[in-house]
């Protein structure tokens, strides 16, 4: 089994690793499948355009052979012939070449999807390292596998081609009795026969290679347990840093909460373990709201701040526990506890009004 840094790759590749590999242009792709598609498409295009191709080649052959006795060889005629032949070749093969370009693009997209990968096109020192390239090309296990595949493919297709051509050569002995047009048609038919038979053999090779490439890519992308941990740490953050951030956030929230205690109307206590600061703004809220809550040492701090700011303390063990359990800081009092809290607030407000009248 493959190893990385002394550890076995036992874990399946994560989505992030597959995505990163795709950004770098790495994907499970069979070049043999591309070759098969081009081979098959070329065969189909030749079949569809055989009348056009045979007519063009026939006209060129007739023109060439009928002008041989009157052809004057000089610089001008050679240049003209080269220009005409180049134009003939381009105009004749353009439909086939254009179709093959489209097929190659479609097959690549079908295998790996459409995704532009700028990273794969970026220059890097490794791409221009001649010695590394030579080592990978001649002395790596991958190069050995690729060379073995190529040799096996060459042997299989070569033997098959030999048997097909042997039969065509036997049939070609009758060409002496045919016209030039018939000879060209025979050549096109023979080429098509050779292509489609070879494409059937190549289909088997491409299918095997496609399965092998997907298996190899999946195996190469596997991760060690340490790589999984490192990736999780990068994506989710270092646990120590996350813990520190949580502590800082908790401390900031607690400081804000303690800053709201002086605004409270009453602090309901356990009396030793729980403390809940309550505020009721009749103009803004439909029910009393929890400004702060705490247990044990935090409850003691809330009570100290309340006493320092002349906030009344009201002892109610059951209500204090219920408020602490059911309410978070900033929540309104639930309907089940509204009556009990309202009675306490009514008593507190009456005391405040009484003190104001007494002072006046």
C-alpha positions, -999 to 999 in steps of 0.1 A, spaced: 0 0 0 12 35 -7 29 53 21 34 90 29 58 101 56 60 66 70 22 63 73 -1 42 52 -27 59 31 -59 43 45 -84 72 43 -105 82 13 -96 115 -3 -116 144 11 -136 168 -10 -110 195 -4 -81 174 -17 -101 164 -48 -110 200 -54 -74 212 -50 -62 185 -73 -88 195 -99 -76 232 -96 -41 219 -105 -54 201 -135 -53 166 -119 -82 143 -126 -90 107 -135 -86 109 -172 -79 82 -198 -58 93 -228 -68 61 -245 -105 71 -243 -96 104 -260 -77 85 -287 -106 62 -292 -130 91 -296 -107 108 -321 -103 75 -340 -140 68 -341 -149 104 -350 -123 104 -377 -137 72 -391 -172 86 -390 -162 118 -407 -143 99 -434 -174 78 -440 -197 108 -441 -173 127 -464 -161 98 -485 -178 111 -517 -163 145 -511 -128 132 -503 -127 107 -532 -139 133 -556 -113 158 -545 -85 133 -546 -96 119 -580 -97 154 -595 -62 161 -581 -49 128 -595 -64 134 -629 -51 170 -631 -16 158 -620 -13 129 -645 -29 148 -675 -4 177 -671 28 157 -666 38 158 -703 33 196 -706 46 205 -672 76 229 -673 98 228 -642 109 262 -630 108 283 -598 74 298 -607 57 266 -615 71 248 -584 59 277 -562 25 276 -578 22 238 -574 32 241 -537 6 268 -531 -22 249 -549 -14 217 -531 -13 234 -497 -47 250 -504 -60 217 -517 -48 199 -486 -62 225 -462 -96 228 -479 -99 190 -481 -89 181 -445 -105 212 -428 -139 196 -422 -122 165 -406 -97 185 -385 -124 209 -373 -146 180 -363 -117 163 -344 -110 194 -324 -146 196 -313 -147 159 -304 -115 162 -284 -129 191 -264 -162 173 -258 -145 140 -246 -123 159 -222 -153 177 -207 -172 145 -205 -144 128 -185 -135 155 -160 -162 182 -164 -157 218 -176 -133 237 -153 -107 262 -162 -75 256 -141 -52 286 -141 -29 268 -116 -22 241 -141 -10 267 -166 12 287 -143 49 284 -149 69 267 -121 106 258 -116 96 221 -116 83 222 -151 116 234 -164 138 210 -144 154 189 -171 169 164 -148 136 158 -129 117 155 -161 143 130 -174 141 110 -142 103 109 -143 104 100 -180 129 72 -179 133 59 -143 99 62 -126 74 34 -121 48 55 -139 70 58 -171 76 20 -169 38 14 -168 32 38 -197 59 23 -218 46 -12 -211 10 -1 -220 23 15 -253 42 -16 -263 13 -39 -255 -11 -16 -274 13 -14 -304 16 -52 -305 -21 -58 -304 -30 -32 -329 -1 -41 -351 -10 -77 -353 -47 -69 -360 -37 -44 -387 -14 -69 -403 -43 -94 -408 -66 -68 -421 -41 -54 -446 -32 -89 -457 -68 -94 -468 -69 -60 -485 -36 -66 -504 -51 -98 -518 -82 -79 -530 -60 -51 -545 -48 -75 -573 -80 -68 -591 -73 -30 -593 -56 -33 -627 -90 -38 -643 -106 -7 -626 -108 29 -636 -90 56 -617 -122 67 -600 -130 31 -590 -95 27 -576 -98 58 -554 -132 45 -542 -116 11 -534 -88 29 -514 -114 49 -494 -135 19 -487 -104 0 -476 -92 28 -453 -127 29 -438 -127 -8 -432 -93 -7 -416 -103 22 -393 -136 7 -380 -120 -27 -373 -91 -11 -355 -115 11 -335 -133 -19 -322 -100 -33 -308 -91 2 -295 -125 4 -277 -116 -26 -256 -82 -11 -248 -97 23 -239 -124 7 -217 -97 -12 -197 -75 19 -194 -104 41 -183 -112 18 -154 -75 15 -145 -70 53 -145 -100 59 -122 -88 32 -98 -52 46 -99 -63 82 -94 -85 72 -64 -56 53 -49 -32 81 -55 -56 106 -38 -60 86 -6 -47 102 25 -30 92 57 -47 98 91 -22 126 98 -31 144 65 -68 142 74 -60 157 108 -40 185 93 -67 193 67 -93 194 94 -71 217 114 -67 240 84 -104 240 75 -118 242 110 -89 260 127 -64 250 154 -84 237 184 -61 257 208 -67 289 188 -105 282 186 -106 276 223 -88 308 230 -111 327 207 -141 312 225 -127 322 258 -122 358 246 -157 359 231 -172 346 264 -152 371 284 -163 400 262 -199 389 264 -196 386 302 -182 421 305 -211 435 284 -235 415 306 -220 429 338 -221 464 323 -259 460 320 -265 450 356 -267 486 369 -297 491 345 -317 463 361 -349 468 381 -343 438 404 -319 408 408 -336 376 417 -313 353 437 -311 317 450 -296 333 473 -261 318 471 -258 300 438 -280 319 412 -285 355 403 -307 369 375 -309 406 367 -343 416 353 -353 449 335 -388 459 324 -392 488 300 -429 492 295 -424 515 265 -402 491 246 -408 455 258 -440 434 261 -424 414 289 -395 418 314 -361 410 299 -331 392 314 -301 415 314 -276 392 331 -275 358 348 -248 338 365 -241 309 388 -217 306 418 -189 331 415 -205 350 386 -237 352 406 -218 367 435 -203 393 412 -238 402 398 -251 407 433 -221 428 443 -226 451 413 -263 453 421 -257 463 457 -231 488 446 -257 504 423 -286 502 447 -304 475 427 -329 455 449 -321 418 456 -351 395 458 -347 359 471 -367 332 454 -350 299 450 -375 282 427 -380 312 404 -342 319 402 -335 283 391 -363 284 366 -352 318 351 -316 306 348 -327 274 331 -352 288 307 -338 322 297 -307 334 280 -293 369 284 -314 392 263 -345 369 263 -379 380 275 -395 362 304 -416 332 292 -453 334 298 -452 306 324 -430 328 347 -445 362 338 -469 363 367 -443 355 393 -418 381 379 -446 407 375 -455 404 412 -419 410 422 -416 440 398 -448 454 410 -436 452 446 -402 468 436 -420 497 417 -443 504 446 -412 506 469 -395 530 445 -426 552 443 -430 552 481 -394 563 485 -398 591 460 -429 604 479 -411 601 512 -382 621 499 -404 647 485 
